[in-house]
């Protein structure tokens, strides 16, 4: 990727990066990346589990860094690699004090790396682990609104909390999430010129149901398309959210800070 200069911003209030993949970031050494996060006032970071071979790695990352937390989960792209051994690893790791959630899990019918039946089975198995352990859930859904909605409705009475991350789905799923008191995560996609449909959804989501993320190293926001994304660029997401919602940035960031802590069952602190 291009090595263009990355602008560092501090918007004046701490930010919680609710979804990134530190284990996949390559642009900067970890220490340098964390320094850039500090300069952007990104004070807490969730690094997310996606593949069987990375579950232990991200726990080790979180153990090293006080303000980094993690999740455990198998992404729908990896559903064919789910096994009883992987299931047991998730159950064993989920009790670690740095593991705050089960995810990212869900359905992805855009690429179909695994069959729909396999994805559904793996999704439901992991939802059951989240319910058994009372952990919030990080859901990935792409072009699978109907099945995602049906599955979540089946489990809604037992789920403790949930976020639909990197939201690109239609209105019905967003309205359901809002009704349930779940959270909806937005990232650099909302800065893309051709993503008006995502900004339209953003505008119907109350700020009490919002969290922001980067999903880095993917989806670098405008004006940094084409570079490896990182948590330090979440400020560009925050500014577009504030503009679209017509809300003062300080007020927005205070609410997002509160929402992020509530989502992951952390005590709210400055």
Beta strands, then each sheet from edge to edge (+ up, - down):
strand 1: 15-20
strand 2: 42-47
strand 3: 68-72
strand 4: 99-108
strand 5: 136-142
strand 6: 162-164
strand 7: 183-186
strand 8: 210-212
sheet 1: 1+ 2+ 3+ 4+ 5+ 6+ 7+ 8+
end
